[in-house]
Amino acid sequence: MCKLLALVVLGLTLFPAWGQPQSKYQNECIQRCLEVPADPDLERQEIVNLEKEAAHAIQLSDATFFLRVYSEDFSGTLSHGEAVDKNAFVRAVQSTKVKYEAFNVSDLKVHIYRDTAVATCMWSSRAIVNGQSVSSQMRVMHIYVNGGSGWRVVAGQASALPPYTQQAL
Protein backbone atom coordinates (compact mmCIF):
# COMPACT_ATOMS: atom_id res chain seq x y z
CA MET A 1 0.00 0.00 0.00
CA CYS A 2 2.87 2.39 0.83
CA LYS A 3 4.55 1.59 -2.49
CA LEU A 4 1.38 2.32 -4.40
CA LEU A 5 0.91 5.61 -2.56
CA ALA A 6 4.55 6.58 -3.28
CA LEU A 7 4.06 5.87 -7.01
CA VAL A 8 0.89 7.97 -7.11
CA VAL A 9 2.63 10.90 -5.38
CA LEU A 10 5.62 10.63 -7.71
CA GLY A 11 3.32 10.52 -10.74
CA LEU A 12 1.41 13.59 -9.61
CA THR A 13 4.60 15.58 -9.02
CA LEU A 14 5.93 14.75 -12.49
CA PHE A 15 2.62 15.20 -14.33
CA PRO A 16 2.82 19.03 -14.71
CA ALA A 17 6.18 18.73 -16.52
CA TRP A 18 4.70 16.35 -19.09
CA GLY A 19 2.15 18.87 -20.25
CA GLN A 20 4.53 21.83 -20.65
CA PRO A 21 5.84 22.75 -24.10
CA GLN A 22 9.56 22.32 -24.64
CA SER A 23 11.76 25.33 -25.26
CA LYS A 24 13.52 25.89 -28.58
CA TYR A 25 16.84 25.04 -26.89
CA GLN A 26 15.46 21.74 -25.58
CA ASN A 27 14.08 20.83 -29.01
CA GLU A 28 17.42 21.57 -30.69
CA CYS A 29 19.24 19.50 -28.08
CA ILE A 30 16.89 16.57 -28.60
CA GLN A 31 17.30 16.86 -32.39
CA ARG A 32 21.11 16.75 -32.11
CA CYS A 33 20.89 13.62 -29.97
CA LEU A 34 18.54 11.92 -32.42
CA GLU A 35 20.51 12.79 -35.56
CA VAL A 36 22.55 10.10 -37.22
CA PRO A 37 26.20 11.02 -36.63
CA ALA A 38 28.02 12.23 -39.71
CA ASP A 39 30.88 10.23 -41.15
CA PRO A 40 33.94 11.54 -39.23
CA ASP A 41 36.31 10.70 -42.09
CA LEU A 42 34.17 12.66 -44.52
CA GLU A 43 34.00 15.65 -42.13
CA ARG A 44 37.77 15.48 -41.57
CA GLN A 45 38.36 15.49 -45.32
CA GLU A 46 36.07 18.50 -45.70
CA ILE A 47 38.19 20.45 -43.18
CA VAL A 48 41.40 19.34 -44.94
CA ASN A 49 39.98 20.65 -48.21
CA LEU A 50 39.03 23.96 -46.59
CA GLU A 51 42.55 24.38 -45.18
CA LYS A 52 44.10 23.71 -48.60
CA GLU A 53 41.64 26.12 -50.22
CA ALA A 54 42.61 28.78 -47.64
CA ALA A 55 46.31 28.43 -48.50
CA HIS A 56 45.54 28.74 -52.21
CA ALA A 57 43.38 31.83 -51.57
CA ILE A 58 46.21 33.45 -49.58
CA GLN A 59 48.69 32.80 -52.39
CA LEU A 60 46.30 34.51 -54.82
CA SER A 61 45.42 37.32 -52.33
CA ASP A 62 41.79 36.32 -52.95
CA ALA A 63 39.44 37.21 -50.11
CA THR A 64 36.41 35.38 -51.56
CA PHE A 65 37.16 32.17 -49.64
CA PHE A 66 37.49 34.01 -46.31
CA LEU A 67 34.31 36.01 -46.85
CA ARG A 68 32.46 32.73 -47.45
CA VAL A 69 34.01 30.45 -44.80
CA TYR A 70 35.07 32.72 -41.93
CA SER A 71 32.36 33.47 -39.38
CA GLU A 72 31.16 37.05 -38.95
CA ASP A 73 32.41 36.90 -35.35
CA PHE A 74 35.81 35.43 -36.30
CA SER A 75 38.62 36.29 -33.90
CA GLY A 76 42.25 35.59 -34.71
CA THR A 77 45.88 36.47 -34.13
CA LEU A 78 48.34 37.01 -36.96
CA SER A 79 51.88 35.62 -36.80
CA HIS A 80 53.29 38.95 -35.57
CA GLY A 81 50.79 39.11 -32.68
CA GLU A 82 48.16 41.42 -34.15
CA ALA A 83 44.60 40.56 -33.07
CA VAL A 84 42.17 40.63 -36.00
CA ASP A 85 38.51 40.20 -36.78
CA LYS A 86 37.17 38.91 -40.10
CA ASN A 87 37.49 42.25 -41.89
CA ALA A 88 41.05 42.87 -40.68
CA PHE A 89 42.07 39.34 -41.71
CA VAL A 90 40.62 39.90 -45.19
CA ARG A 91 42.60 43.15 -45.45
CA ALA A 92 45.79 41.26 -44.46
CA VAL A 93 45.13 38.64 -47.15
CA GLN A 94 44.61 41.37 -49.74
CA SER A 95 47.70 43.33 -48.66
CA THR A 96 49.85 44.57 -51.52
CA LYS A 97 52.95 44.62 -49.29
CA VAL A 98 53.51 40.91 -49.88
CA LYS A 99 53.38 39.05 -53.20
CA TYR A 100 53.30 35.29 -52.58
CA GLU A 101 55.14 33.13 -55.11
CA ALA A 102 54.18 29.98 -53.21
CA PHE A 103 51.99 29.25 -50.22
CA ASN A 104 51.68 25.65 -49.03
CA VAL A 105 49.97 23.80 -46.20
CA SER A 106 51.55 20.69 -44.68
CA ASP A 107 51.54 18.60 -41.49
CA LEU A 108 47.76 19.02 -41.42
CA LYS A 109 45.90 17.38 -38.53
CA VAL A 110 42.16 17.61 -37.90
CA HIS A 111 40.31 16.57 -34.74
CA ILE A 112 36.51 16.52 -34.75
CA TYR A 113 34.51 17.04 -31.54
CA ARG A 114 30.80 16.83 -32.44
CA ASP A 115 30.07 20.19 -34.14
CA THR A 116 33.56 21.58 -33.55
CA ALA A 117 36.81 20.84 -35.37
CA VAL A 118 40.37 21.85 -34.57
CA ALA A 119 42.79 22.00 -37.50
CA THR A 120 46.53 22.45 -36.97
CA CYS A 121 49.08 22.73 -39.76
CA MET A 122 52.27 24.27 -41.06
CA TRP A 123 52.07 27.15 -43.55
CA SER A 124 55.18 27.60 -45.66
CA SER A 125 55.53 30.52 -48.01
CA ARG A 126 57.91 32.14 -50.44
CA ALA A 127 57.15 35.78 -51.12
CA ILE A 128 58.48 39.08 -52.36
CA VAL A 129 58.46 41.69 -49.58
CA ASN A 130 59.80 45.17 -50.35
CA GLY A 131 61.56 43.79 -53.41
CA GLN A 132 63.33 40.97 -51.51
CA SER A 133 62.63 37.24 -51.67
CA VAL A 134 61.57 35.94 -48.26
CA SER A 135 60.72 32.43 -47.10
CA SER A 136 58.82 31.76 -43.89
CA GLN A 137 56.97 29.11 -41.93
CA MET A 138 54.11 29.38 -39.45
CA ARG A 139 52.32 26.95 -37.18
CA VAL A 140 48.60 27.60 -37.54
CA MET A 141 45.48 26.52 -35.66
CA HIS A 142 41.89 27.07 -36.80
CA ILE A 143 38.73 26.34 -34.85
CA TYR A 144 35.72 25.40 -36.98
CA VAL A 145 32.07 25.14 -35.92
CA ASN A 146 29.56 23.23 -38.02
CA GLY A 147 26.29 25.15 -38.05
CA GLY A 148 23.27 24.91 -40.29
CA SER A 149 25.23 26.32 -43.25
CA GLY A 150 28.36 24.17 -43.00
CA TRP A 151 31.76 24.54 -41.39
CA ARG A 152 32.79 28.09 -40.40
CA VAL A 153 36.11 29.26 -38.98
CA VAL A 154 35.44 31.06 -35.69
CA ALA A 155 39.01 31.46 -34.40
CA GLY A 156 42.57 31.26 -35.67
CA GLN A 157 46.12 31.60 -34.40
CA ALA A 158 49.33 31.82 -36.43
CA SER A 159 52.79 31.60 -34.84
CA ALA A 160 55.87 32.44 -36.90
CA LEU A 161 58.83 30.07 -36.75
CA PRO A 162 62.43 31.35 -36.80
CA PRO A 163 64.00 33.05 -38.61
CA TYR A 164 61.31 35.70 -38.16
CA THR A 165 60.51 37.74 -41.25
CA GLN A 166 58.08 40.55 -41.91
CA GLN A 167 54.86 39.27 -43.44
CA ALA A 168 51.25 40.36 -43.80
CA LEU A 169 49.83 37.29 -42.09
CYANA upper distance limits for C-alpha pairs under 8 A (distance plus 0.5 A):
  1 MET  CA      5 LEU  CA      6.73
  2 CYS  CA      6 ALA  CA      6.61
  3 LYS  CA      7 LEU  CA      6.75
  4 LEU  CA      8 VAL  CA      6.79
  5 LEU  CA      9 VAL  CA      6.73
  6 ALA  CA     10 LEU  CA      6.59
  7 LEU  CA     11 GLY  CA      6.50
  8 VAL  CA     12 LEU  CA      6.67
  9 VAL  CA     13 THR  CA      6.75
 10 LEU  CA     14 LEU  CA      6.82
 11 GLY  CA     15 PHE  CA      6.44
 12 LEU  CA     16 PRO  CA      8.10
 14 LEU  CA     18 TRP  CA      7.41
 15 PHE  CA     19 GLY  CA      7.48
 16 PRO  CA     20 GLN  CA      7.28
 22 GLN  CA     26 GLN  CA      6.50
 22 GLN  CA     27 ASN  CA      6.96
 23 SER  CA     27 ASN  CA      6.80
 24 LYS  CA     28 GLU  CA      6.69
 25 TYR  CA     29 CYS  CA      6.65
 26 GLN  CA     30 ILE  CA      6.66
 27 ASN  CA     31 GLN  CA      6.63
 28 GLU  CA     32 ARG  CA      6.73
 29 CYS  CA     33 CYS  CA      6.89
 30 ILE  CA     34 LEU  CA      6.74
 31 GLN  CA     35 GLU  CA      6.58
 38 ALA  CA     42 LEU  CA      8.31
 38 ALA  CA     43 GLU  CA      7.80
 39 ASP  CA     43 GLU  CA      6.83
 40 PRO  CA     44 ARG  CA      6.47
 40 PRO  CA    112 ILE  CA      7.68
 41 ASP  CA     45 GLN  CA      6.63
 42 LEU  CA     46 GLU  CA      6.75
 43 GLU  CA     47 ILE  CA      6.96
 43 GLU  CA    112 ILE  CA      8.34
 44 ARG  CA     48 VAL  CA      6.78
 44 ARG  CA    110 VAL  CA      6.62
 44 ARG  CA    111 HIS  CA      7.87
 44 ARG  CA    112 ILE  CA      7.51
 45 GLN  CA     49 ASN  CA      6.63
 46 GLU  CA     50 LEU  CA      6.77
 47 ILE  CA     51 GLU  CA      6.70
 47 ILE  CA    110 VAL  CA      7.70
 47 ILE  CA    117 ALA  CA      8.44
 47 ILE  CA    119 ALA  CA      7.97
 47 ILE  CA    151 TRP  CA      8.33
 48 VAL  CA     52 LYS  CA      6.81
 48 VAL  CA    108 LEU  CA      7.77
 48 VAL  CA    110 VAL  CA      7.79
 49 ASN  CA     53 GLU  CA      6.56
 50 LEU  CA     54 ALA  CA      6.60
 51 GLU  CA     55 ALA  CA      6.94
 51 GLU  CA    105 VAL  CA      8.01
 52 LYS  CA     56 HIS  CA      6.85
 52 LYS  CA    104 ASN  CA      8.34
 52 LYS  CA    105 VAL  CA      6.84
 53 GLU  CA     57 ALA  CA      6.63
 53 GLU  CA     65 PHE  CA      8.06
 54 ALA  CA     58 ILE  CA      6.71
 54 ALA  CA     65 PHE  CA      7.23
 54 ALA  CA     66 PHE  CA      7.94
 55 ALA  CA     59 GLN  CA      6.82
 55 ALA  CA    103 PHE  CA      6.49
 55 ALA  CA    104 ASN  CA      6.56
 55 ALA  CA    105 VAL  CA      6.82
 55 ALA  CA    123 TRP  CA      8.20
 56 HIS  CA     60 LEU  CA      6.89
 56 HIS  CA    103 PHE  CA      7.27
 56 HIS  CA    104 ASN  CA      8.07
 57 ALA  CA     61 SER  CA      6.40
 57 ALA  CA     62 ASP  CA      5.46
 57 ALA  CA     63 ALA  CA      7.33
 57 ALA  CA     64 THR  CA      8.32
 57 ALA  CA     65 PHE  CA      7.03
 58 ILE  CA     62 ASP  CA      6.75
 58 ILE  CA     63 ALA  CA      8.27
 58 ILE  CA     93 VAL  CA      6.33
 58 ILE  CA    100 TYR  CA      8.42
 58 ILE  CA    103 PHE  CA      7.67
 59 GLN  CA     99 LYS  CA      8.36
 59 GLN  CA    100 TYR  CA      5.75
 59 GLN  CA    101 GLU  CA      7.51
 59 GLN  CA    102 ALA  CA      6.73
 59 GLN  CA    103 PHE  CA      5.81
 60 LEU  CA    100 TYR  CA      7.89
 61 SER  CA     93 VAL  CA      5.85
 61 SER  CA     94 GLN  CA      5.38
 61 SER  CA     95 SER  CA      7.91
 62 ASP  CA     93 VAL  CA      7.58
 62 ASP  CA     94 GLN  CA      7.11
 63 ALA  CA     67 LEU  CA      6.69
 63 ALA  CA     90 VAL  CA      6.23
 63 ALA  CA     93 VAL  CA      7.07
 63 ALA  CA     94 GLN  CA      7.15
 64 THR  CA     68 ARG  CA      6.79
 65 PHE  CA     69 VAL  CA      6.52
 66 PHE  CA     70 TYR  CA      5.67
 66 PHE  CA     86 LYS  CA      8.41
 66 PHE  CA     90 VAL  CA      7.26
 67 LEU  CA     86 LYS  CA      8.38
 67 LEU  CA     90 VAL  CA      8.09
 69 VAL  CA    151 TRP  CA      7.68
 69 VAL  CA    152 ARG  CA      5.64
 69 VAL  CA    153 VAL  CA      6.81
 70 TYR  CA     74 PHE  CA      6.79
 70 TYR  CA     86 LYS  CA      7.28
 70 TYR  CA    152 ARG  CA      5.89
 70 TYR  CA    153 VAL  CA      5.17
 70 TYR  CA    154 VAL  CA      6.97
 71 SER  CA     86 LYS  CA      7.79
 71 SER  CA    152 ARG  CA      5.99
 71 SER  CA    153 VAL  CA      6.15
 71 SER  CA    154 VAL  CA      5.88
 72 GLU  CA     86 LYS  CA      6.89
 73 ASP  CA     85 ASP  CA      7.58
 73 ASP  CA     86 LYS  CA      7.51
 73 ASP  CA    154 VAL  CA      7.09
 74 PHE  CA     85 ASP  CA      6.00
 74 PHE  CA     86 LYS  CA      5.82
 74 PHE  CA    153 VAL  CA      7.23
 74 PHE  CA    154 VAL  CA      4.93
 74 PHE  CA    155 ALA  CA      5.94
 74 PHE  CA    156 GLY  CA      8.46
 75 SER  CA     83 ALA  CA      7.89
 75 SER  CA     84 VAL  CA      6.48
 75 SER  CA     85 ASP  CA      5.35
 75 SER  CA     86 LYS  CA      7.38
 75 SER  CA    154 VAL  CA      6.88
 75 SER  CA    155 ALA  CA      5.37
 75 SER  CA    156 GLY  CA      7.14
 76 GLY  CA     83 ALA  CA      6.24
 76 GLY  CA     84 VAL  CA      5.70
 76 GLY  CA     85 ASP  CA      6.79
 76 GLY  CA     89 PHE  CA      8.44
 76 GLY  CA    155 ALA  CA      5.76
 76 GLY  CA    156 GLY  CA      4.95
 76 GLY  CA    157 GLN  CA      6.07
 77 THR  CA     81 GLY  CA      6.26
 77 THR  CA     82 GLU  CA      5.95
 77 THR  CA     83 ALA  CA      4.92
 77 THR  CA     84 VAL  CA      6.38
 77 THR  CA    156 GLY  CA      6.87
 77 THR  CA    157 GLN  CA      5.39
 77 THR  CA    158 ALA  CA      6.74
 78 LEU  CA     82 GLU  CA      5.74
 78 LEU  CA     83 ALA  CA      6.96
 78 LEU  CA     84 VAL  CA      7.72
 78 LEU  CA    157 GLN  CA      6.89
 78 LEU  CA    158 ALA  CA      5.81
 78 LEU  CA    159 SER  CA      7.82
 78 LEU  CA    169 LEU  CA      5.85
 79 SER  CA    138 MET  CA      7.63
 79 SER  CA    157 GLN  CA      7.93
 79 SER  CA    158 ALA  CA      5.10
 79 SER  CA    159 SER  CA      5.07
 79 SER  CA    160 ALA  CA      5.60
 79 SER  CA    169 LEU  CA      6.41
 80 HIS  CA    159 SER  CA      7.91
 80 HIS  CA    160 ALA  CA      7.63
 80 HIS  CA    169 LEU  CA      8.07
 84 VAL  CA     88 ALA  CA      5.81
 84 VAL  CA     89 PHE  CA      6.35
 85 ASP  CA     89 PHE  CA      6.64
 86 LYS  CA     90 VAL  CA      6.73
 87 ASN  CA     91 ARG  CA      6.79
 88 ALA  CA     92 ALA  CA      6.78
 89 PHE  CA     93 VAL  CA      6.79
 90 VAL  CA     94 GLN  CA      6.73
 91 ARG  CA     95 SER  CA      6.52
 92 ALA  CA    168 ALA  CA      6.07
 92 ALA  CA    169 LEU  CA      6.63
 93 VAL  CA    168 ALA  CA      7.68
 93 VAL  CA    169 LEU  CA      7.53
 95 SER  CA    168 ALA  CA      7.21
 97 LYS  CA    129 VAL  CA      6.75
 97 LYS  CA    130 ASN  CA      7.45
 97 LYS  CA    168 ALA  CA      7.66
 98 VAL  CA    127 ALA  CA      6.91
 98 VAL  CA    128 ILE  CA      6.34
 98 VAL  CA    129 VAL  CA      5.52
 98 VAL  CA    130 ASN  CA      8.11
 98 VAL  CA    167 GLN  CA      7.29
 98 VAL  CA    168 ALA  CA      7.02
 99 LYS  CA    127 ALA  CA      5.91
 99 LYS  CA    128 ILE  CA      5.67
 99 LYS  CA    129 VAL  CA      7.28
100 TYR  CA    125 SER  CA      7.47
100 TYR  CA    126 ARG  CA      6.48
100 TYR  CA    127 ALA  CA      4.64
100 TYR  CA    128 ILE  CA      6.92
101 GLU  CA    125 SER  CA      8.07
101 GLU  CA    126 ARG  CA      6.02
101 GLU  CA    127 ALA  CA      5.69
101 GLU  CA    128 ILE  CA      7.86
102 ALA  CA    124 SER  CA      8.47
102 ALA  CA    125 SER  CA      5.90
102 ALA  CA    126 ARG  CA      5.62
102 ALA  CA    127 ALA  CA      7.34
103 PHE  CA    123 TRP  CA      7.49
103 PHE  CA    124 SER  CA      6.30
103 PHE  CA    125 SER  CA      4.86
103 PHE  CA    126 ARG  CA      7.09
104 ASN  CA    123 TRP  CA      6.20
104 ASN  CA    124 SER  CA      5.74
104 ASN  CA    125 SER  CA      6.80
105 VAL  CA    121 CYS  CA      7.09
105 VAL  CA    122 MET  CA      6.15
105 VAL  CA    123 TRP  CA      5.26
105 VAL  CA    124 SER  CA      6.97
106 SER  CA    121 CYS  CA      6.38
106 SER  CA    122 MET  CA      5.65
106 SER  CA    123 TRP  CA      7.09
106 SER  CA    124 SER  CA      8.37
107 ASP  CA    120 THR  CA      8.27
107 ASP  CA    121 CYS  CA      5.61
107 ASP  CA    122 MET  CA      6.24
108 LEU  CA    119 ALA  CA      7.50
108 LEU  CA    120 THR  CA      6.25
108 LEU  CA    121 CYS  CA      4.78
108 LEU  CA    122 MET  CA      7.43
109 LYS  CA    119 ALA  CA      6.16
109 LYS  CA    120 THR  CA      5.84
109 LYS  CA    121 CYS  CA      6.84
110 VAL  CA    117 ALA  CA      7.24
110 VAL  CA    118 VAL  CA      6.18
110 VAL  CA    119 ALA  CA      4.95
110 VAL  CA    120 THR  CA      7.08
111 HIS  CA    117 ALA  CA      6.06
111 HIS  CA    118 VAL  CA      5.78
111 HIS  CA    119 ALA  CA      7.07
112 ILE  CA    116 THR  CA      6.47
112 ILE  CA    117 ALA  CA      4.87
112 ILE  CA    118 VAL  CA      7.08
113 TYR  CA    117 ALA  CA      6.37
115 ASP  CA    145 VAL  CA      6.13
115 ASP  CA    146 ASN  CA      5.45
115 ASP  CA    147 GLY  CA      7.86
116 THR  CA    143 ILE  CA      7.64
116 THR  CA    144 TYR  CA      6.07
116 THR  CA    145 VAL  CA      5.03
116 THR  CA    146 ASN  CA      6.72
117 ALA  CA    143 ILE  CA      6.34
117 ALA  CA    144 TYR  CA      5.46
117 ALA  CA    145 VAL  CA      6.92
118 VAL  CA    141 MET  CA      7.51
118 VAL  CA    142 HIS  CA      6.37
118 VAL  CA    143 ILE  CA      5.29
118 VAL  CA    144 TYR  CA      6.83
119 ALA  CA    141 MET  CA      6.07
119 ALA  CA    142 HIS  CA      5.69
119 ALA  CA    143 ILE  CA      7.01
119 ALA  CA    144 TYR  CA      8.37
120 THR  CA    139 ARG  CA      7.84
120 THR  CA    140 VAL  CA      6.08
120 THR  CA    141 MET  CA      4.90
120 THR  CA    142 HIS  CA      7.05
121 CYS  CA    139 ARG  CA      6.42
121 CYS  CA    140 VAL  CA      5.88
121 CYS  CA    141 MET  CA      7.14
122 MET  CA    137 GLN  CA      7.30
122 MET  CA    138 MET  CA      6.17
122 MET  CA    139 ARG  CA      5.22
122 MET  CA    140 VAL  CA      6.58
123 TRP  CA    137 GLN  CA      6.02
123 TRP  CA    138 MET  CA      5.59
123 TRP  CA    139 ARG  CA      6.88
123 TRP  CA    140 VAL  CA      7.45
124 SER  CA    135 SER  CA      7.99
124 SER  CA    136 SER  CA      6.30
124 SER  CA    137 GLN  CA      4.90
124 SER  CA    138 MET  CA      7.06
125 SER  CA    135 SER  CA      6.10
125 SER  CA    136 SER  CA      5.91
125 SER  CA    137 GLN  CA      6.90
126 ARG  CA    133 SER  CA      7.56
126 ARG  CA    134 VAL  CA      6.21
126 ARG  CA    135 SER  CA      4.88
126 ARG  CA    136 SER  CA      7.12
127 ALA  CA    133 SER  CA      6.19
127 ALA  CA    134 VAL  CA      5.77
127 ALA  CA    135 SER  CA      6.83
128 ILE  CA    132 GLN  CA      5.77
128 ILE  CA    133 SER  CA      5.09
128 ILE  CA    134 VAL  CA      6.52
129 VAL  CA    133 SER  CA      6.94
129 VAL  CA    134 VAL  CA      7.17
129 VAL  CA    166 GLN  CA      8.25
129 VAL  CA    167 GLN  CA      8.02
134 VAL  CA    165 THR  CA      7.82
135 SER  CA    165 THR  CA      8.40
136 SER  CA    160 ALA  CA      8.12
136 SER  CA    161 LEU  CA      7.84
136 SER  CA    162 PRO  CA      8.47
136 SER  CA    163 PRO  CA      8.01
136 SER  CA    164 TYR  CA      7.89
136 SER  CA    165 THR  CA      7.25
137 GLN  CA    160 ALA  CA      6.64
137 GLN  CA    161 LEU  CA      6.10
137 GLN  CA    162 PRO  CA      8.33
138 MET  CA    158 ALA  CA      6.65
138 MET  CA    159 SER  CA      5.78
138 MET  CA    160 ALA  CA      4.86
138 MET  CA    161 LEU  CA      5.98
139 ARG  CA    158 ALA  CA      6.26
139 ARG  CA    159 SER  CA      5.72
139 ARG  CA    160 ALA  CA      7.04
139 ARG  CA    161 LEU  CA      7.73
140 VAL  CA    156 GLY  CA      7.79
140 VAL  CA    157 GLN  CA      6.16
140 VAL  CA    158 ALA  CA      4.92
140 VAL  CA    159 SER  CA      6.89
141 MET  CA    156 GLY  CA      6.06
141 MET  CA    157 GLN  CA      5.77
141 MET  CA    158 ALA  CA      7.09
142 HIS  CA    153 VAL  CA      7.05
142 HIS  CA    154 VAL  CA      8.17
142 HIS  CA    155 ALA  CA      6.28
142 HIS  CA    156 GLY  CA      4.89
142 HIS  CA    157 GLN  CA      7.15
143 ILE  CA    153 VAL  CA      6.19
143 ILE  CA    154 VAL  CA      6.31
143 ILE  CA    155 ALA  CA      5.65
143 ILE  CA    156 GLY  CA      6.79
144 TYR  CA    151 TRP  CA      6.49
144 TYR  CA    152 ARG  CA      5.74
144 TYR  CA    153 VAL  CA      4.86
144 TYR  CA    154 VAL  CA      6.31
144 TYR  CA    155 ALA  CA      7.87
145 VAL  CA    151 TRP  CA      6.02
145 VAL  CA    152 ARG  CA      5.91
145 VAL  CA    153 VAL  CA      7.03
145 VAL  CA    154 VAL  CA      7.32
146 ASN  CA    150 GLY  CA      5.71
146 ASN  CA    151 TRP  CA      4.74
146 ASN  CA    152 ARG  CA      6.80
147 GLY  CA    151 TRP  CA      6.94
147 GLY  CA    152 ARG  CA      8.01
158 ALA  CA    169 LEU  CA      8.39
160 ALA  CA    164 TYR  CA      6.96
